[in-house]
Amino acid sequence: MIDRIDKIKTFVLDMDGTIYLGNELFPFTKKFLKDVEDQHKKYYFFTNNSSKDQQTYIDKLEKMEIEIKPEQMMISNHVAIKYLKEYYEGKRLYIVGTPLLKHEFETAGFVLTEEDPDIVLLGFDTTLNYEKLKKACNYIRNGCIYFGMNEDLNCPMEGGTFIPDCGSMARLIEASTGRFPEFFGKPSKYTLDYIIKETGCKPEEIAIVGDRLYTDIAVADGSKGTSILVLSGESSREDVEKSDIKPDYIVKDLSEIIR
C-alpha cells in the first residue's frame, strides 16, 4: 500500500462517515489533513448531498476548525452545473430541490421555471411535497429531459438513523413514470471527469476516499484512480464481500492511511 499511496498527489474525501459523523468531527481527521499537507499533497472534499450549497459546507467545516478554499469543496451540484452549461445552455429547468440548490443554479445563470420546462432536475429535496412530485411526474411522463443529482438511497443521520435521499425519490418517480434519471454525483463518469479537471491530476495520482461502496468507491471503479474504503461510516467488510464493487484498499478509518 505504501508505494501506491506515495504516488498519490491528491486525496478526494467524502464527508459524512469519512471525516465526521453528523456534526461530530472524527478525532483523527485534523491529523490526517495535516499529514497530507506536510507531505506536500493536496486534499479536497466531495459530497453528493445536493440539499445544501457549497458555502454551507465551507461554513460547517470552519465551525469544526477546518479552513479551506472554495475550490477544495466539491459538490454534486457543481458537476451538474458544469455539464448543463456545456450541453444545455439556455434550457429552462424545473428543479425538485431545496431553496439552496435552486439558488446555486440561479447564481450560475440558469432560468428556473414552474411551467413548461425543458429539463427536470431532481435533487435531494428535504422540502419535498406532493405538488412538486405531481408536477415533476407530469413533465417527465410527457418527455422532458430528466436528470438526477445524486443516486444515494439514504442520507445518514446522528444515532445511526437514515432519511430517504435523492435515489429513493427517483425510484418513487420511476414507479409513476417508468423513467429513471441519469445522475451527476458519485459514482457517475461526470463526477470523475470533474475531479480530474478540477484537481489538475492524472487519475493514477488521485485517491478517492469514502465509506460507501456504491458511490464513493464505485466512482473510481474501472479507472486508474485509487479507491480507499473507510469503515467509519456506512459500509462494512461483509458488504464488500457481497458486492461486485471492490475497493483497492480497506482501512478502519483515516488514521490507518496516516500510519
Disulfide bonds with the S-S distance in Angstrom:
none
